[in-house]
Amino acid sequence: MEITFEKLPQAVNQLFDKLENIERLLLSKSNDPQNETDKLLTIKQASEIIHLSVPTIYGLVQRAEVPVCKRGKRLYFSKKELTAWIMAGRKKTVSEIEAEAGSYMMVQKRRAK
Protein backbone atom coordinates (compact mmCIF):
# COMPACT_ATOMS: atom_id res chain seq x y z
CA MET A 1 0.00 0.00 0.00
CA GLU A 2 1.43 3.29 -1.11
CA ILE A 3 1.05 6.00 1.52
CA THR A 4 0.46 9.48 0.28
CA PHE A 5 -0.15 12.61 2.30
CA GLU A 6 -3.90 12.27 1.69
CA LYS A 7 -3.92 8.63 2.88
CA LEU A 8 -1.79 9.33 5.95
CA PRO A 9 -4.68 9.65 8.47
CA GLN A 10 -6.17 6.35 7.27
CA ALA A 11 -2.79 4.60 7.51
CA VAL A 12 -2.25 5.95 11.04
CA ASN A 13 -5.71 4.68 12.06
CA GLN A 14 -4.91 1.21 10.69
CA LEU A 15 -1.61 1.20 12.51
CA PHE A 16 -3.29 2.28 15.74
CA ASP A 17 -5.91 -0.50 15.42
CA LYS A 18 -3.22 -3.12 14.88
CA LEU A 19 -1.27 -1.82 17.87
CA GLU A 20 -4.39 -2.03 20.08
CA ASN A 21 -4.95 -5.64 18.95
CA ILE A 22 -1.35 -6.55 19.84
CA GLU A 23 -1.68 -4.86 23.23
CA ARG A 24 -4.95 -6.69 23.93
CA LEU A 25 -3.35 -10.05 23.03
CA LEU A 26 -0.33 -9.40 25.24
CA LEU A 27 -2.50 -8.41 28.19
CA SER A 28 -4.70 -11.47 27.82
CA LYS A 29 -1.59 -13.71 27.71
CA SER A 30 -0.04 -12.12 30.80
CA ASN A 31 -3.27 -12.43 32.81
CA ASP A 32 -3.72 -16.11 31.89
CA PRO A 33 -2.83 -18.17 35.00
CA GLN A 34 -2.11 -21.25 32.90
CA ASN A 35 0.82 -19.44 31.27
CA GLU A 36 2.58 -19.48 34.61
CA THR A 37 5.53 -21.77 34.00
CA ASP A 38 6.71 -21.94 37.59
CA LYS A 39 4.58 -23.87 40.05
CA LEU A 40 5.09 -24.80 43.67
CA LEU A 41 5.05 -28.53 44.17
CA THR A 42 4.61 -30.76 47.18
CA ILE A 43 7.15 -33.46 47.89
CA LYS A 44 4.92 -36.10 46.28
CA GLN A 45 4.54 -34.03 43.11
CA ALA A 46 8.29 -33.36 43.05
CA SER A 47 8.99 -37.08 43.40
CA GLU A 48 6.77 -37.80 40.39
CA ILE A 49 8.48 -35.16 38.27
CA ILE A 50 12.09 -36.12 39.04
CA HIS A 51 11.32 -39.83 39.37
CA LEU A 52 12.82 -40.28 42.82
CA SER A 53 11.16 -41.74 45.90
CA VAL A 54 9.94 -39.46 48.68
CA PRO A 55 12.53 -40.79 51.20
CA THR A 56 15.31 -40.13 48.65
CA ILE A 57 14.11 -36.54 48.26
CA TYR A 58 14.06 -36.09 52.05
CA GLY A 59 17.70 -37.23 52.06
CA LEU A 60 18.61 -34.74 49.33
CA VAL A 61 16.86 -31.97 51.26
CA GLN A 62 18.68 -32.90 54.46
CA ARG A 63 22.05 -32.71 52.66
CA ALA A 64 20.96 -29.43 50.96
CA GLU A 65 21.53 -30.93 47.51
CA VAL A 66 18.15 -30.00 46.03
CA PRO A 67 16.54 -26.53 45.96
CA VAL A 68 13.64 -26.38 48.42
CA CYS A 69 11.46 -23.90 50.33
CA LYS A 70 10.20 -24.69 53.81
CA ARG A 71 7.17 -23.12 55.49
CA GLY A 72 6.47 -24.59 58.88
CA LYS A 73 6.73 -28.36 58.53
CA ARG A 74 5.96 -28.39 54.81
CA LEU A 75 8.43 -28.57 51.95
CA TYR A 76 7.74 -26.86 48.63
CA PHE A 77 9.67 -27.24 45.41
CA SER A 78 9.76 -24.86 42.46
CA LYS A 79 9.24 -26.69 39.18
CA LYS A 80 11.66 -24.32 37.42
CA GLU A 81 14.33 -24.79 40.06
CA LEU A 82 13.94 -28.58 40.02
CA THR A 83 14.32 -28.60 36.25
CA ALA A 84 17.41 -26.38 36.48
CA TRP A 85 18.84 -28.64 39.21
CA ILE A 86 18.38 -31.69 36.99
CA MET A 87 19.89 -29.92 33.97
CA ALA A 88 22.92 -28.85 36.04
CA GLY A 89 23.88 -32.51 36.23
CA ARG A 90 23.80 -32.92 32.45
CA LYS A 91 26.73 -34.81 30.96
CA LYS A 92 28.39 -33.23 27.95
CA THR A 93 28.60 -35.06 24.64
CA VAL A 94 31.94 -35.99 23.10
CA SER A 95 31.56 -33.28 20.44
CA GLU A 96 30.87 -30.64 23.13
CA ILE A 97 33.96 -31.71 25.07
CA GLU A 98 36.08 -31.64 21.90
CA ALA A 99 34.79 -28.17 21.02
CA GLU A 100 35.63 -26.89 24.50
CA ALA A 101 39.08 -28.45 24.33
CA GLY A 102 39.69 -26.85 20.93
CA SER A 103 38.68 -23.40 22.11
CA TYR A 104 40.79 -23.81 25.27
CA MET A 105 43.81 -24.74 23.20
CA MET A 106 43.30 -21.71 20.93
CA VAL A 107 43.24 -19.40 23.97
CA GLN A 108 46.37 -21.02 25.40
CA LYS A 109 48.21 -20.60 22.07
CA ARG A 110 47.29 -16.89 21.98
CA ARG A 111 48.52 -16.38 25.52
CA ALA A 112 51.81 -18.18 24.77
CA LYS A 113 52.63 -15.72 21.98
Residue pairs with C-beta under 8 A, 6 or more apart in sequence:
1 7
1 11
3 11
29 35
37 79
37 80
38 78
38 79
38 80
39 78
39 79
40 69
40 76
40 77
40 78
40 79
41 49
41 76
41 77
41 78
41 79
41 82
42 74
42 75
42 76
42 77
43 54
43 57
43 58
43 75
43 77
44 54
45 77
46 57
46 77
46 82
47 53
47 54
47 56
47 57
49 79
49 82
50 57
50 82
50 86
52 60
57 66
60 66
61 68
61 75
66 77
66 82
66 85
67 77
67 78
67 81
67 82
67 84
67 85
68 75
68 76
68 77
69 75
69 76
69 77
69 78
70 76
92 100
